[in-house]
Amino acid sequence: MEFQLVVLIGCLLCVVNSLNNSDGNETSCQSSRISHRSHYASKTAYEVVRDQNENRESNAEGCVPLKFWLLSQHGTRLPGKKDIRALSSELNNLRKSILKNSKSEKIFTICPADLERLRAWRWNNSITVDRASYLTEQGWNDLKSLAERMKQRFPGIFSEEYSKSKYLFRYTDTQRTEESYKAFAEGLFGKGAHNFIEAETETDRDTLLRPYEACSAYGKNKKRIKKRDSELNKFLESDLYLETVSDISDQLGFRTSLSSDQVEAMWDACRYEQAWYLERPSPWCGVFNKNQVEVLEYKEDLKYYYQNSYGYEKSADLACFTVVDMIRNFEYSNDPRVVAYFTHETQIQIFLTALGVFRDKKRLKAKNWDKMRMRLFKSSQLTPFAANVIAVAYNCSQGADPVRVGFFLNEKELRLDWCRGQLCSLSELEQRYRRYIDGKCSKLYCK
């Protein structure tokens, strides 16, 4: 495979190949509960979230798909530099303490199968700082498989071989997005396809793929979220969150409560490992029960809600350039036929906010977790690893507007409540975003 990504030598999750399951422990283990895996916030595995109906018909009656526009997050990756430095020692220390606690008479509720996995677990020393945030093998497969499914779903669009005029690829200046583009290209055209494709890389101030990087107002908002009076920090100091940390500590046999950082280390280990190895239960996931997982998920959602979504009033306008790019591409019948952009979760969340989807009637707050458990805004479902928004332009034989656009989030049909039908007419899109089209995004996107 001709790509530069980290190959995880050996196995991060070194587990015993065969466990004695005669007493039913394996089936009752928390780590094997599939429901947990769909609540790991931004580090949820794409395979858990995507549309599993690969034979779903995407053509609206009387309409033929003409153009394909993709905004995709990179696939599953390794931790960043800070996390790699911290996780190795933190997790090794926690592992030793948990195993020691399991031998005492303290209350200890981690199931036996997970305990055995934890006993066999070792940090993979091939995960080093110089490979921080690199795309993993599963991350490569996320994007390659996505491309293969799109070819099957829209054969008319992807029927032609690559040419620069018909296919436009662009990615940010990071290893994980570049490798994601290469994986997607391989899924479309075969092994080594990126060697003959002329893809674009981001500019110094790329307002199309990372507009937030050049926006000082966005940076100031991120700093506000870290202040003590923010909803996120209020939640971290709430009785609910502190009791959750205390309960986790008790379950693992600790007489004093673990720190939030220690809980966060186990939470991250669980999510990364489960995303890297889809069929191998991570022992760190067995640390948490379903209720605790949902509390930790909400903590992360509070951050994203006020940083990239409806909790930040300027969020939608940050997507101005990206929205206009999509509409302009559909306004003209000429090439490119396929546009594929590879970016990051922040841009996906901003773009979804601009579309006005998954907006709850009530704002996410530190004190309303219980009332918001069925909320629409869940990063686990919106922006897992390899999250993507797809827009497809159709030529329809009936109606006054022949050009109509269908939207998909993680391959699932996405209905926009401000559109009159299953598909949005191009005129509806132009009317909805007239302020972006007629205005200057350079002035609108970062007031």
VENUR-V371230 format. One record per pair of residues at least 6 apart in sequence whose ideal C-beta (glycine too) atoms are under 6 Angstrom apart, sorted by sequence separation. I is the first residue (numbers start at 1). J is the second residue. D is the distance in Angstrom with one decimal. If there is no record, write none. Layout:
I/J/D  I/J/D
This chain:
102/108/5.5  160/166/6.0  171/177/4.2  212/218/4.5  235/241/5.7  305/311/4.4  306/312/5.9  309/315/5.7  396/402/5.5  408/414/5.7  151/158/4.5  171/178/5.2  186/193/5.3  202/209/5.5  225/232/5.7  308/315/5.8  395/402/5.7  407/414/4.1  185/193/4.2  249/257/4.6  274/282/5.1  364/372/5.9  396/404/5.2  416/424/5.9  185/194/4.8  205/214/4.4  249/258/4.5  273/282/3.7  419/428/5.5  38/48/5.2  171/181/4.4  329/339/5.7  394/404/5.0  37/48/4.9  246/257/4.8  274/285/6.0  169/181/5.5  182/194/4.2  185/197/5.6  245/257/5.9  270/282/5.1  393/405/5.4  102/115/5.9  270/284/4.0  391/405/5.6  392/406/4.9  248/263/5.8  269/284/4.1  270/285/4.0  360/375/5.1  360/376/5.1  391/407/5.5  360/377/5.7  406/423/4.9  245/263/5.4  266/284/5.0  358/376/4.2  390/408/4.2  358/377/5.3  404/423/3.8  405/424/4.9  389/409/5.8  266/287/5.1  404/425/5.3  95/118/6.0  403/426/4.3  401/425/3.7  401/427/5.3  162/189/5.4  173/201/5.9  173/202/5.3  267/296/5.5  322/351/5.7  169/199/4.0  170/200/4.1  172/202/4.8  319/350/4.7  323/354/5.5  318/350/4.9  319/351/4.7  164/198/5.1  349/383/5.7  88/123/4.8  315/350/5.5  319/354/3.9  348/383/5.1  143/180/4.7  147/184/4.5  172/209/5.3  316/353/4.8  172/210/5.9  308/346/5.4  315/353/4.7  316/354/4.3  345/383/4.4  351/389/5.9  144/183/4.4  148/187/4.5  348/387/5.0  143/183/3.9  147/187/2.7  309/349/5.5  134/175/5.5  135/176/4.5  143/184/4.5  147/188/4.7  308/349/3.9  144/186/5.4  308/350/5.5  133/176/5.7  140/183/4.4  144/187/4.1  135/179/4.1  309/353/4.9  84/129/5.4  304/349/5.9  81/129/5.1  84/132/5.7  244/292/5.4  78/127/5.9  310/359/5.7  81/132/4.2  244/295/4.7  80/132/5.2  78/131/5.9  80/133/5.1  77/133/5.3  78/134/5.0  77/135/5.5  305/364/4.7  75/135/5.7  76/136/5.1  76/138/4.6  77/139/5.7  302/364/5.7  76/139/3.8  330/393/4.4  75/139/3.0  235/299/6.0  326/391/5.6  76/142/6.0  75/142/3.6  235/302/5.6  75/143/5.0  232/302/4.6  231/302/5.4  232/303/5.3  298/369/5.1  305/377/5.9  304/379/5.1  301/379/5.4  225/306/5.3  29/111/4.3  225/307/5.6  31/114/5.2  297/380/6.0  29/113/4.7  29/114/5.2  222/307/5.9  25/111/5.6  25/112/4.7  26/113/4.7  25/113/4.9  65/154/5.1  68/157/4.9  65/156/5.9  221/312/5.5  65/157/5.5  19/113/5.3  54/149/5.7  58/153/5.3  46/142/4.9  330/426/6.0  19/116/5.8  77/176/4.9  16/116/5.6  15/117/4.7  74/176/4.1  327/429/5.5  74/177/4.7  16/120/5.2  15/120/5.2  75/180/5.2  14/120/5.2  74/180/4.4  212/318/5.7  211/318/5.0  14/122/5.4  275/385/5.7  323/433/5.5  12/124/4.0  324/436/5.3  208/321/5.0  323/436/5.6  324/437/6.0  207/321/4.6  208/322/5.9  320/436/4.8  9/126/4.5  321/441/4.8  320/441/3.8  320/444/5.1  6/131/4.7  320/445/4.3  317/444/5.3  318/445/5.4  6/134/4.3  238/366/5.7  317/445/5.3  5/134/5.9  5/135/4.6  235/366/4.0  209/341/5.8  234/366/3.6  209/343/4.4  212/346/5.8  231/365/5.7  5/140/5.8  231/366/4.8  138/276/5.4  136/276/5.5  109/251/4.5  107/250/5.9  108/253/4.3  106/253/4.1  101/253/3.0  98/252/5.2  181/342/4.7  121/283/5.5  180/342/4.8  118/283/3.9  177/342/4.3  117/283/3.7  168/336/4.3  114/283/4.9  166/335/5.0  165/335/4.7  166/336/5.6  166/337/4.8  167/338/4.8  168/339/4.7  169/340/5.2  170/341/5.2  171/342/4.0  172/343/5.7  114/286/3.1  5/179/5.0  91/265/5.8  90/265/4.4  3/179/5.5  110/286/5.6  87/265/5.7  91/269/5.6  3/182/5.1  2/192/4.9  76/275/4.7  43/271/3.7  217/446/5.6  45/275/4.2  40/271/4.3  47/278/5.7  215/446/3.8  43/275/5.9  45/278/6.0  211/445/5.5  37/274/6.0  142/386/3.9  32/281/5.3  31/281/3.9  31/285/4.2  39/293/4.9  31/286/3.8  39/294/5.8  30/286/4.7  41/297/5.0  29/286/5.7  36/293/5.2  69/326/5.3  39/297/4.7  30/289/5.9  41/300/3.9  13/273/5.3  69/329/5.8  13/277/5.7  13/280/5.3  13/282/6.0  67/337/5.6  68/338/4.8  69/339/4.8  70/340/4.4  71/341/5.2  72/342/5.4  73/344/6.0  73/345/5.2  73/348/5.3  71/351/5.9  42/345/5.5  76/385/4.3  75/385/5.8  75/386/4.5  73/386/5.9  73/387/4.4  72/388/4.0  71/389/4.7  70/390/5.4  69/391/4.4  68/392/5.7  67/393/4.0  65/392/5.2  66/393/5.1  65/394/5.4  66/395/5.2  63/394/3.9  64/395/5.1  49/381/5.9  63/396/4.1  62/396/5.7  49/384/4.6  62/397/4.8  44/380/4.6  62/398/5.1  42/379/5.0  41/379/4.8  46/384/5.1  41/380/5.3  46/385/5.1  44/384/3.8  46/386/3.9  39/380/5.2  42/383/5.6  38/380/5.9  50/410/4.9  51/411/3.9  49/410/5.4  50/411/5.0  51/412/4.4  60/422/5.7  60/423/5.4
